[in-house]
Amino acid sequence: MFHFSPLPLNDAFLVTLPAFNDDRGSFIKVFQHSIFAHEGIDFRLQESYFSLSAKDVIRGMHFQLPPHDHAKVVYCPSGAILDVMVDLRSDSDTYGRYYATTLSADNHLAYYIPKGFAHGFKSLSEGAMTCYLVSSEHSREHDTGIRYDSFGFDWECYAPVLSERDLSFSRLEDFSSPFLR
């Protein structure tokens, strides 16, 4: 069974995915609309993609601006990542706060990240796969982020590998948020 644990950031959840193991290997269910809806999460899948990352790669902190903002279900089916989200909804009492945990092939955990959050991760293993289910399609014009080092989180990484794009993002304190809860 799916298990939804509310996080200390409003409307976000840590989801334990049901895993079935036998002598053939494992089978893991990632999403079932009716179960998410039963938890009060109206998530409509519109697009899915994945990334593969070398150890100590940091990707983030990404989001899309309205009207193309989206909620995400994020999980790691191979390797391990330190996954981080930041609440960017200006009217939320958890605005600017972050939450981080390890998502891995071993722990079968996923995040439900609502609209109005920045998301990123650090790869803890070589070839870590991160999968994303998102509620809107990619819009290049609305795709942006905040700097990974601008909200007080210690990535515990002294030589991170980052893209030029991710390094070009504004700091959280310079970002004028259009997001509301």
C-alpha positions as CSV (number, residue, x, y, z in Angstrom):
1,M,0.0,0.0,0.0
2,F,1.0,3.6,-0.6
3,H,1.8,5.5,2.6
4,F,1.6,9.3,2.6
5,S,3.5,11.2,5.3
6,P,2.8,15.0,5.5
7,L,6.0,17.0,5.5
8,P,6.7,20.2,7.5
9,L,6.1,22.2,4.3
10,N,2.4,22.9,3.6
11,D,0.8,20.5,1.2
12,A,3.9,18.4,0.4
13,F,4.2,14.7,1.1
14,L,6.8,11.9,1.4
15,V,5.3,8.9,-0.2
16,T,6.3,5.3,0.5
17,L,5.7,3.4,-2.7
18,P,4.4,-0.1,-2.5
19,A,7.1,-2.6,-3.4
20,F,6.6,-6.3,-4.2
21,N,9.7,-8.5,-4.1
22,D,10.2,-12.1,-5.0
23,D,12.9,-14.3,-6.5
24,R,12.5,-12.5,-9.8
25,G,13.3,-9.1,-8.4
26,S,10.9,-6.3,-7.5
27,F,7.8,-4.5,-8.8
28,I,7.1,-0.9,-7.5
29,K,4.0,1.1,-8.1
30,V,4.7,4.8,-8.5
31,F,1.3,6.4,-9.1
32,Q,-2.4,5.6,-8.9
33,H,-4.7,8.5,-9.4
34,S,-7.5,7.2,-7.2
35,I,-5.2,6.6,-4.2
36,F,-3.6,10.1,-4.5
37,A,-7.2,11.6,-4.8
38,H,-8.2,9.7,-1.7
39,E,-5.4,11.6,0.1
40,G,-6.7,14.9,-1.2
41,I,-4.1,15.2,-3.9
42,D,-5.6,16.0,-7.3
43,F,-2.6,15.2,-9.5
44,R,-3.1,15.0,-13.3
45,L,-0.1,13.5,-15.1
46,Q,0.8,15.5,-18.2
47,E,4.5,14.6,-18.8
48,S,7.1,12.3,-17.5
49,Y,10.9,12.3,-17.9
50,F,14.1,11.2,-16.1
51,S,17.7,12.2,-15.6
52,L,20.9,10.3,-15.0
53,S,23.5,12.0,-12.9
54,A,27.1,11.3,-11.9
55,K,28.0,11.5,-8.2
56,D,28.0,15.0,-6.7
57,V,25.9,16.5,-9.5
58,I,23.5,19.1,-8.2
59,R,20.5,19.8,-10.4
60,G,18.2,22.7,-9.3
61,M,16.4,24.5,-7.9
62,H,13.9,24.2,-10.8
63,F,10.2,25.2,-11.3
64,Q,7.9,26.6,-14.0
65,L,6.1,29.9,-13.6
66,P,2.4,30.3,-13.9
67,P,0.3,29.6,-16.0
68,H,2.6,26.5,-16.7
69,D,3.5,25.8,-13.1
70,H,3.3,22.2,-12.1
71,A,3.1,19.7,-9.2
72,K,5.6,16.8,-9.3
73,V,6.0,13.3,-8.1
74,V,9.7,12.6,-7.9
75,Y,11.4,9.2,-7.2
76,C,14.8,7.5,-7.7
77,P,14.5,4.0,-9.1
78,S,18.3,3.5,-9.5
79,G,21.0,4.8,-7.1
80,A,20.4,7.5,-4.5
81,I,19.8,11.2,-4.4
82,L,19.5,13.8,-1.7
83,D,16.3,15.5,-2.8
84,V,15.4,19.0,-1.8
85,M,12.3,21.2,-2.1
86,V,11.7,24.8,-1.2
87,D,8.2,26.5,-0.7
88,L,8.0,29.6,-2.9
89,R,4.3,30.4,-2.2
90,S,4.4,33.9,-0.8
91,D,1.3,33.5,1.2
92,S,2.3,30.2,2.8
93,D,3.5,30.1,6.4
94,T,6.3,27.8,5.3
95,Y,7.5,30.2,2.5
96,G,11.2,30.0,2.0
97,R,11.6,26.9,4.1
98,Y,13.1,23.7,2.7
99,Y,12.9,20.0,3.3
100,A,15.4,17.3,2.2
101,T,15.6,13.5,2.4
102,T,17.3,10.7,0.6
103,L,15.3,9.0,-2.2
104,S,16.7,5.8,-3.4
105,A,16.2,2.5,-5.2
106,D,16.5,0.9,-1.8
107,N,14.0,2.9,0.2
108,H,11.2,3.2,-2.4
109,L,10.4,6.8,-1.3
110,A,9.0,9.5,-3.5
111,Y,8.0,13.2,-3.0
112,Y,4.7,14.8,-3.9
113,I,5.7,18.4,-4.6
114,P,2.9,20.9,-5.0
115,K,2.8,23.8,-7.4
116,G,4.8,26.7,-6.2
117,F,7.8,24.8,-5.0
118,A,11.4,24.8,-6.2
119,H,13.0,21.3,-6.6
120,G,16.5,20.0,-6.9
121,F,18.8,17.2,-5.8
122,K,22.4,16.1,-5.3
123,S,23.3,12.7,-6.7
124,L,24.7,10.4,-4.0
125,S,25.8,7.7,-6.4
126,E,27.2,7.3,-9.9
127,G,24.4,7.0,-12.5
128,A,21.6,7.9,-10.2
129,M,18.3,8.0,-12.0
130,T,15.7,10.6,-11.0
131,C,12.2,10.2,-12.4
132,Y,9.6,13.0,-12.6
133,L,5.9,12.8,-13.1
134,V,4.6,16.4,-13.7
135,S,1.2,18.0,-14.0
136,S,2.0,20.3,-16.9
137,E,4.0,20.1,-20.0
138,H,7.4,21.7,-20.3
139,S,7.3,25.4,-21.3
140,R,10.8,26.8,-22.1
141,E,9.5,30.4,-21.6
142,H,8.3,29.5,-18.1
143,D,11.1,27.2,-17.0
144,T,13.4,28.8,-14.4
145,G,14.7,28.4,-10.9
146,I,16.5,29.9,-7.9
147,R,20.2,29.3,-7.0
148,Y,20.9,26.1,-5.2
149,D,23.0,27.9,-2.5
150,S,20.6,30.8,-1.8
151,F,18.2,29.4,0.8
152,G,20.4,28.2,3.7
153,F,20.7,24.5,2.8
154,D,24.0,22.7,3.4
155,W,24.5,20.4,0.4
156,E,27.6,18.9,2.1
157,C,29.4,18.9,-1.2
158,Y,32.7,20.8,-1.7
159,A,33.1,20.3,-5.4
160,P,29.5,20.1,-6.8
161,V,29.0,19.7,-10.6
162,L,26.4,22.2,-11.8
163,S,25.2,23.5,-15.1
164,E,25.8,27.1,-16.2
165,R,22.1,27.6,-16.3
166,D,21.6,26.5,-12.7
167,L,24.4,28.9,-11.6
168,S,22.7,31.8,-13.5
169,F,19.5,31.7,-11.5
170,S,18.5,34.4,-9.0
171,R,19.0,34.1,-5.3
172,L,15.8,33.3,-3.3
173,E,15.9,36.8,-1.7
174,D,15.9,38.4,-5.2
175,F,13.1,36.3,-6.5
176,S,9.7,37.9,-6.6
177,S,7.3,35.0,-6.2
178,P,4.1,34.8,-8.3
179,F,3.0,31.7,-6.4
180,L,0.2,31.5,-3.9
181,R,-1.0,28.6,-1.9
